Amino acid sequence: MDIEELRTFVEVADAGGISPAAARLGVSKSIVSRRLARLESELGVLLLARTTRGAALTEAGAAFRNHAARVCTEIDVAREAVLPAGELRGRLRVAAPLSFGGAHFAPILAEMARRHPQLHIQTCYSDRFVDLIAEGYDCAIRVGYLQDSNLVARRIGPVLGKLVASPDYVQAHGAPETPEELVADHQALMQGTETWQLKDGDKIITVRPQGRFKADNGTALLAAAVAGLGIGYLPDWLTHEHLASGALVPVMTRYPPPPAGAYVVRPPGQHPARKIRVLTELLIEYCDQAEHPV
C-alpha cells in the first residue's frame, strides 16, 4: 500500500473534495483521482462517494480514514528519525497574517527554504481566520490575543501597540481622555465589530468602539488613520515611522493597550513535527533580534 495514496485519501477526506485536496498537495486533480482509484482497487471497497459538490466518505471510508491518518503520521515521524541531523524534507503548509507576514515572516520562511532545499513550503498570507484542521495547514503564525481553542500555541515574541490618530483628526475632533469618551464621541478604525482591551493601572478594561471605516488588515487601517478618518489601535512596528514623522500622534496614553503576542499555533498532537519546531525557533530568534517588536 503506497504512502502517497494513503496521504492523498486523508487529504481528500479532510478537504471534502478532489480539487481542494489537489491544491493542498500541490498536484493535479488527475493525479489525485488516480491515487484514489488505485487505493480503492487494492482495498476492494469504495472509500469516497463522488458528488457534484465534492466527495463524501462512505461508511468504509470513515472507518479507514483515522487509521490512514495515523499511518501517515507514524511514517513522517520515522522519516524524521532517520534523516541526517538538521535536515528537513517533505511539505510545510503555513498560514500567516497578510499585514505582518510580508514584512516580518516571509524572510524567515525564505531562509528556512534556503537552508533546507528538500523542504517544500507553501504559505497562505491572509488576515482572515484560517481553520488549520479543516483547511489542512501544518501551523499558523498569529498575532494579537489568542482566543480559547484546542490548538497548541507557542509564543514567539511580544506585540506592542498604541492608539493613534492624525493631527488633523485631533484638531477637528479632539483627543479622547477616557474610554467612555472614545466610545461615545470618536470614530474607531476597526477590522469588524471587535472589542478593544485597555489598561487602567493594573486593571484590564474592555471597550466596544464604533466606527464607519473597517478593513481586514492593518495596512489599510494605518492608511485610514493617516488620512484622518479616526483612531486606530495599531502595532508599533506599523506606526513607528509615521509617529516619528508626525503623520500620526499617540492618543489616550493614560489607557495603553496591554502587550499582545505573536504565536505559532498548530493542531493538537503529542509532538510537533521537526519542521514546525525549526520554524518556531527561527521566528523566536528573529523576534529576539528585531529592532522593533513585531
NORRA-V18669 format. One line per field, one symbol per residue. ss: DSSP state (2 for helix, 1 for strand, 0 for the rest). phi: phi as a letter, one per 40 degrees, with the letter a starting at -180 (. if undefined). burial: # if it has 16 or more other C-alpha atoms within 10 Angstrom, else .. A space follows every 50 residues. Layout:
ss: ???
phi: ???
burial: ???
//
This chain:
ss: 00222222222222200222222220002222222222222220000111 10011110222222222222222222222222000000011111110222 22222222222222200011111110000002222000111111000000 01111111101111102222222000002222222001110000011111 00111110000011000222222222000011111222222222200011 00222000011111110000000222222222222222200000
phi: .ccccccccccccccgiccccccccgbccccccccccccccccgbccbcc bcciabccccccccdccccccccccccccccbcddgcbagbbbbbbcccc cccbbdcccccccccbccccbbbbcaccccccccbgccabbbbhbcccac ccbbcbicbbaacbacdcccccbgbcbbdccdccbbcbcbcabccbbbcb gcbcbbbbcbacbbacaccccccccccgcibbbbccccbccccccgcbbc bfccbcccdbabbbbaccicbccdcccccccccccccccccbdd
burial: ....##################.##...#..##.###.##.....###.. ...#####..#..##..##..#.......#.......##.########## #..##..##..##..#..#.###.###..#.#..#########....... ..#.################....##..#..##..#####......###. ........###.#...######.################..##...#### ##..#############.....####..##.###.##.....##
//
